[in-house]
């Protein structure tokens, strides 16, 4: 499954929305079955970052793939993500409703005269009633007993329970920031992040800050309007995770509490906070729709490297600008970083050339993985990826992750003396399971491997010549995004 990163360009003045123009005449009803098929489009990362904002990638070390690699594509690893499999089908069907025709008037002149008489009487009665009302109001003789309305207490005095959406939002909003990133070329966009620790580190997506990673401008604005300059501490394309740090950070920072994404269950409540289309401090709600969803995410340009994740899926409304924002559970703990969306089309549900929006398919990087990556970035400034030392196909329909005959750039598909080589794996083997997790493609294998750490031992189930085999593999490591 592949998704695309969404970008929101920095608006010239993010204040009031544009004044609507006069509505054009209603178009003719669309023919049945002419609508776009949402599931046939590639999903896009939830959004920051401006035109051409790169998404995360997974480049191998020494010519071998990280947890997996695709066939050689000009020596660039990994190649663009595969096409997103359809989750549903569109097609024909009736329109929204049939046209309305008013009934024909019934004959009968006498009845029409009677109706006219009733209307005239009603008008006279209305006039009399209005006069009586005016006369009673003018008398003001003190005989009134006063108003019987009851005033509500001051809204400022109302207290929201901690477990309510309002209570969780009130606590989380002051620790969520809107990020503005601008590259040296003047391009950039907006995204979201949240306070990671009291030292001023902010956790977000790589594709949110990628434009400013090499000397561009970066700032973070809190919900109270205070704005701080920031700098990139480290970023990982493959994981689509980045850490920035506030310059002259305030002393009263309150980091959001981190939950345990491994304990999340399908159906759990979710709350997403971000700046969709530049609208800072937006709160939306939903549920966890699925877990361990394999997602390969890019900016849709066809030239950028991809990031891979075993994502949490949510139907909380996520749009361009939500990228990097927190996905909270029902207790207000962070369970993921909003990163990507499945979009109906490049122009949204209605077509056209505008940016795509939410159709209820959002994806978040599990916080357990993001936390592990963030700690490494703060410590060394560069990411570390677990690898099996084998190149796998990124094509769908292979029945698993198939080890290719040749690696990227003409290198060996299985790295000599690497983890896969030591475990006895060979080109042509099809990996169908990692521990107890089914593997249906190369991107799924990469996403699952990257939920582990170098040095972890995993059991791979694979087929060779129609026979099933298993092997214990100790994961190696690759440093950096080269």
Protein Blocks (a to p, Z undefined) as FASTA:
>chain_A
ZZddddddddfblcbdcdddddddddddddehiaccfklpccddfbgebghiacddddde
ehiacfbdcddehhiacddddddddfbdcdedddfbdcdddddddehfklmmmmmmmmmm
mmmmmmmmmmmmmmmmmnonopagbjabdcdddfklpccdfkbmklmmmmmmmmcccddd
ddfkopacddddddfbfnopacddfklmmmmmnopacddddfkopacddddfbdcfklop
acdddehiafkbccdddddfklpcehiacdddddeehighiacddddfbghiacdddehn
opaccddddddddfbdcdehjgopacddfkopafbdcfbdcdfbfnojngpjbdcddehi
acdddfklmmmmmmmmmmnopacdddehiacdfbehkopacddfbdehhiafbdghiakl
mnopaehiacfbghjbccfbfklmmmmmmmpcehiacdddddeehiacdddddddddedj
ZZ
